[in-house]
């Protein structure tokens, strides 16, 4: 440890332990609706990061970016606690401890200082002993840390239970009051449905992908929430949640895909949504002739927009049900936008205002350089088989999904020789006009060994996806999904 004597090391350990207790308490309070302090600081970092920093990080780390950010912020808190403990044990303790203590999160500061005051004097008294360190004291400190860790671990399932049972967070089974049309979902193809490892036709709420700009999910008080329709309209108005539920609703099955999804990635899901057509709301407000864009603003300030023509399509919805339940908090409770044929970033969650404007509005991600039109690229994914296959000499079934937004999928082709030759796959009837389509391909290998699989699809307009590989930024990823499969005789 070099320059740090036993007294300093003890003070730093106690300081970090006290901060760990403080983070424990903050985490427990987050179950009651207060933001976790590490999330709050992480959110502040996200808000100030310029696009030239955040975009390369997203490209490099994908969905791990936020997780690593929270872990890094938590480590900063522990370092801060250790530094405060060190200065508290030094002769300069008064002014320095106050200065460093101001950096501590508001929720955890009181617990941190109390724990520090309780543990540090006794620990320091013992640390001045010239003899060898007592194993009993080490065990006491380690035992205290273990108790704090146990509290945090036990809190994880409790937080899940609290979220489910807490009011105002959505994900509660309910039915539309005035359902004008119901989604007609065809029966699945048994041959496709029975294939182990194939993607389910409908994604459960719990398994639906989640990507957003916020670490602290908005907790909307439903009695105070309003949906404002305003801007270049002749009759602006507001709706309460109850009034929104009283309007005529439609049900549609819809696939959402994140623009940052890589070829063959997991950031794509399908659900049955219920909501009010945005066109009905705009017709009621009487849009003025000079309208150009419709701007959506979330309760947390996130913004995006779509052209007025897109907003007037009958399948653009203000959705409030997801798979027969109120939209879960992480998916936008109490209501979110659902816009066909464009990537998920424009399907604004936690919607608060709908404003008609007479110019091309650039939202949060557009200001970072991402696509404004954000039209979904035709893409295909191989789900099965896995990397290693026990082959008995018969057929091997290859399967997966293909998606092209509202254009639909007309053909899927599979190559088992790295793209030299192609064979046509069997397509399952899609669940709906705005969804992915599952496919299977029966392959009879000529020999064992490592084979290169590739897949491509053609949309409903006759355009085949491009083989040119491109990263998601700024217009979404392109290229053929591929997989190496090792066939082993068995």
RANOR-V182847 format. One record per backbone hydrogen bond with DSSP energy under -1.0 kcal/mol. CO is the residue of the C=O (numbers start at 1). NH is the residue of the N-H. If there is no record, write none. Layout:
# RANOR-V182847
<<CO:NH> <CO:NH>>
This chain:
# RANOR-V182847
<<1:4> <5:9> <6:10> <7:11> <8:12> <9:13> <10:14> <11:15> <12:16> <13:17> <14:18> <15:19> <16:20> <17:21> <18:22> <19:23> <20:24> <21:25> <22:26> <23:27> <24:28> <25:29> <26:30> <29:32> <29:34> <30:33> <36:40> <37:41> <38:42> <39:43> <40:44> <41:45> <42:46> <43:47> <44:48> <45:49> <50:53> <50:54> <51:55> <53:57> <54:58> <55:59> <56:60> <57:61> <58:62> <61:64> <62:65> <64:68> <65:69> <66:70> <67:71> <68:72> <69:73> <70:74> <71:75> <72:76> <73:77> <74:78> <75:79> <76:80> <77:81> <78:82> <79:83> <80:84> <81:85> <82:86> <83:87> <84:88> <85:89> <90:93> <92:96> <93:97> <94:98> <95:99> <96:100> <97:101> <98:102> <100:103> <101:104> <105:109> <108:112> <109:113> <110:114> <111:115> <112:116> <113:117> <114:118> <115:119> <116:120> <119:123> <120:124> <121:125> <122:126> <123:127> <126:129> <134:138> <135:139> <136:140> <137:141> <138:142> <139:143> <140:144> <141:145> <142:146> <143:147> <144:148> <145:149> <146:150> <147:151> <148:152> <149:153> <150:154> <151:155> <154:158> <155:159> <156:160> <157:161> <158:162> <159:163> <160:164> <161:165> <162:166> <169:329> <172:326> <178:249> <181:251> <189:193> <190:194> <192:195> <195:198> <204:208> <221:224> <221:225> <227:239> <228:354> <229:237> <230:356> <231:233> <232:288> <237:229> <239:227> <240:244> <241:245> <244:247> <249:180> <250:275> <252:273> <254:271> <256:269> <257:344> <258:261> <262:265> <266:268> <267:258> <269:256> <270:203> <271:254> <272:323> <273:252> <274:320> <274:321> <275:250> <276:318> <277:281> <278:282> <279:283> <280:284> <281:285> <282:286> <285:235> <286:234> <288:291> <292:308> <293:357> <294:306> <295:355> <296:304> <297:352> <297:353> <298:301> <302:298> <303:364> <304:296> <306:294> <307:311> <308:312> <310:313> <313:316> <316:278> <317:338> <318:276> <319:336> <320:327> <321:274> <322:325> <324:174> <325:322> <326:171> <328:331> <328:333> <329:332> <335:351> <336:319> <338:317> <341:376> <343:346> <344:347> <346:348> <348:337> <350:299> <352:228> <353:297> <354:230> <355:295> <356:232> <357:292> <357:293> <359:361> <363:367> <365:370> <366:369> <374:343> <379:403> <381:401> <384:399> <387:486> <389:488> <391:490> <396:443> <398:441> <399:383> <399:384> <400:439> <401:381> <402:437> <403:379> <404:407> <405:408> <408:460> <411:458> <412:425> <413:456> <414:423> <415:454> <423:414> <426:440> <432:435> <434:255> <437:402> <438:428> <439:400> <440:426> <441:398> <443:396> <449:487> <451:485> <452:418> <453:483> <454:415> <456:413> <457:465> <458:410> <458:411> <459:462> <463:459> <470:478> <472:476> <474:371> <478:470> <481:455> <483:453> <485:451> <486:389> <487:449> <488:391>>
